[in-house]
Amino acid sequence: DVQLQASGGGLVQAGGSLRLSCSSSGFTFDRYIVAWFRQAPGKGREGVALISRGGYTVYSNSVEGRFTIDRDNAENTVYLEMSSLKPEDTADYYCAAALAPADIGEPFYRGLLSGLRDMDFWGKGTQVTVSS
């Protein structure tokens, strides 16, 4: 069975940092793009960061310069390092994976983050709460 599991969430003060992990199993991890999404109460889903098969990264404007996505193919895991956290970063964070050719290009990646293109697998989330 395909599994994606996010972990590492918690309560942090504004300005603080957290590192989320997304562990996976059941599929050939290094053939997949992986992205982090979030959803705050009463709001729609937002794609925040994506990493391609080759390590190319894409970020939403809201997190650019504050969040860093990375992957460890040997461990089938993707990480999201979040710093300078703001109360508006409070949300349920979850990861998703999409099968795609290598180096397909930023327009494709932006399409995945924006929801114009579908991800193949979705995991359960981890809650991040940033207090002011």
Backbone torsions as a table, in degrees:
resi	resn	phi	psi	omega
1	ASP	NA	142.9	175.4
2	VAL	-76.0	132.8	176.9
3	GLN	-137.5	136.2	170.7
4	LEU	-130.7	125.4	-176.5
5	GLN	-132.6	118.6	176.6
6	ALA	-88.1	145.9	177.3
7	SER	-151.7	168.1	176.7
8	GLY	104.5	-2.9	179.7
9	GLY	-70.4	171.8	179.4
10	GLY	167.2	-167.3	179.9
11	LEU	-101.6	129.3	-179.2
12	VAL	-142.2	150.9	177.5
13	GLN	-79.2	155.1	176.1
14	ALA	-55.2	137.0	-176.2
15	GLY	92.5	-11.5	-178.3
16	GLY	-84.2	-173.5	-175.6
17	SER	-132.9	154.3	172.8
18	LEU	-146.5	152.7	175.3
19	ARG	-122.9	118.0	177.4
20	LEU	-95.9	149.0	175.5
21	SER	-123.2	145.9	175.4
22	CYS	-126.7	104.5	179.2
23	SER	-96.0	146.0	-174.5
24	SER	-135.6	159.5	175.0
25	SER	-160.1	161.3	174.8
26	GLY	91.1	1.0	176.0
27	PHE	-150.8	166.6	-177.0
28	THR	-79.9	92.3	-167.3
29	PHE	-54.7	-43.2	-173.0
30	ASP	-74.1	-0.7	174.5
31	ARG	-97.3	3.2	-173.5
32	TYR	-118.4	141.3	164.4
33	ILE	-75.6	142.7	176.7
34	VAL	-125.9	140.0	-179.0
35	ALA	-136.5	155.2	173.1
36	TRP	-106.7	135.8	175.4
37	PHE	-124.1	163.6	174.8
38	ARG	-144.6	156.1	176.5
39	GLN	-143.4	119.7	177.8
40	ALA	-90.6	156.9	179.7
41	PRO	-56.2	128.6	177.4
42	GLY	78.0	5.4	-178.5
43	LYS	-122.4	165.0	178.1
44	GLY	-79.2	171.1	179.3
45	ARG	-72.9	141.1	-179.8
46	GLU	-128.4	127.4	173.4
47	GLY	-80.8	127.5	-174.9
48	VAL	-111.4	-33.0	-177.2
49	ALA	-157.1	146.5	-179.3
50	LEU	-140.9	145.8	174.8
51	ILE	-130.7	131.0	-178.2
52	SER	-78.7	177.7	177.2
53	ARG	-59.7	-36.1	-177.0
54	GLY	-92.7	3.4	177.3
55	GLY	96.6	6.8	175.5
56	TYR	-70.8	135.9	-175.5
57	THR	-117.6	147.1	178.3
58	VAL	-136.3	138.6	-178.3
59	TYR	-129.5	152.7	171.2
60	SER	-74.5	158.7	179.8
61	ASN	-61.3	-31.1	-175.0
62	SER	-69.6	-19.6	-177.2
63	VAL	-122.6	-6.1	-179.0
64	GLU	-53.8	130.5	179.4
65	GLY	87.9	-11.9	-179.6
66	ARG	-114.7	-31.1	-177.8
67	PHE	-110.0	147.4	176.3
68	THR	-133.4	127.3	177.4
69	ILE	-104.8	142.1	-179.9
70	ASP	-148.1	160.6	179.4
71	ARG	-135.8	149.2	174.9
72	ASP	-123.8	98.2	-176.3
73	ASN	-66.2	-28.1	178.4
74	ALA	-66.6	-29.4	-179.6
75	GLU	-103.6	2.7	-178.6
76	ASN	52.4	44.1	-174.3
77	THR	-136.0	142.3	172.6
78	VAL	-118.1	142.7	-178.8
79	TYR	-117.6	152.0	172.4
80	LEU	-129.9	107.5	177.5
81	GLU	-89.6	119.6	-176.6
82	MET	-115.4	126.2	178.8
83	SER	-130.8	170.0	-177.4
84	SER	47.9	46.8	-175.2
85	LEU	-65.9	145.6	-178.9
86	LYS	-120.3	156.5	176.7
87	PRO	-55.3	-32.7	179.7
88	GLU	-72.0	-5.2	172.9
89	ASP	-83.0	-6.7	178.7
90	THR	-61.0	123.9	-176.6
91	ALA	-176.9	171.0	167.9
92	ASP	-88.1	122.9	-177.7
93	TYR	-105.7	133.6	177.4
94	TYR	-144.5	158.3	-176.4
95	CYS	-110.8	158.5	-179.2
96	ALA	-148.2	157.8	-176.5
97	ALA	-130.5	146.4	178.6
98	ALA	-134.8	131.8	176.0
99	LEU	-75.8	128.7	-178.5
100	ALA	-158.2	156.2	174.1
101	PRO	-64.0	158.6	177.0
102	ALA	-70.1	147.3	173.5
103	ASP	52.4	47.7	-177.8
104	ILE	-79.4	-19.1	172.6
105	GLY	112.3	153.5	-174.8
106	GLU	-62.4	-38.5	177.7
107	PRO	-55.5	-38.7	178.1
108	PHE	-66.0	-44.6	-179.6
109	TYR	-62.9	-42.4	177.9
110	ARG	-61.9	-36.2	177.1
111	GLY	-63.1	-37.8	177.5
112	LEU	-67.2	-44.8	-178.5
113	LEU	-65.2	-35.3	-175.9
114	SER	-82.1	-11.7	-178.7
115	GLY	92.4	-1.0	177.5
116	LEU	-68.9	-26.3	174.7
117	ARG	-118.9	148.6	-175.2
118	ASP	-88.7	144.2	168.0
119	MET	-83.6	156.3	-177.2
120	ASP	-88.0	-38.8	-177.5
121	PHE	-130.2	141.2	178.6
122	TRP	-124.3	142.9	177.1
123	GLY	-108.1	175.3	174.5
124	LYS	-82.0	157.4	-170.6
125	GLY	-96.3	175.5	173.1
126	THR	-131.6	136.2	-173.3
127	GLN	-85.4	132.6	174.0
128	VAL	-118.2	125.4	178.2
129	THR	-124.5	123.8	-179.5
130	VAL	-112.3	117.6	-179.1
131	SER	-91.9	148.8	-178.4
132	SER	-88.4	NA	NA
